Amino acid sequence: MEKKLSVMNYEEEGRVKSIEQDLKNKVAGMGIRVGKNLKMITKHPLKGPIVVEVDGSYTSLALSVADRIIMEVKR
């Protein structure tokens, strides 16, 4: 099932399916690339940042950035 990274549930895992072109270089430095597995750790209230786990490390993303990353979520 596909969904935006910004709407994944806590502890949900998935593989990055696509990233908007103008965002790819920015998030690549965080280890987020097409094909990578991510796990949603937490979302901060009131449209704050989200925290994801990638390759055993935690990184935070603005909700507006996470909204532009499409995930293939594991069921």
Rosetta blueprint (number, residue, H / E / L):
1 M L
2 E E
3 K E
4 K E
5 L H
6 S H
7 V H
8 M L
9 N L
10 Y L
11 E L
12 E L
13 E E
14 G E
15 R E
16 V E
17 K E
18 S E
19 I E
20 E L
21 Q H
22 D H
23 L H
24 K H
25 N H
26 K H
27 V H
28 A H
29 G L
30 M L
31 G L
32 I L
33 R L
34 V L
35 G L
36 K L
37 N E
38 L E
39 K E
40 M E
41 I E
42 T E
43 K E
44 H L
45 P L
46 L L
47 K L
48 G L
49 P L
50 I E
51 V E
52 V E
53 E E
54 V E
55 D L
56 G L
57 S E
58 Y E
59 T E
60 S E
61 L E
62 A L
63 L H
64 S H
65 V H
66 A H
67 D L
68 R L
69 I E
70 I E
71 M E
72 E E
73 V E
74 K L
75 R L
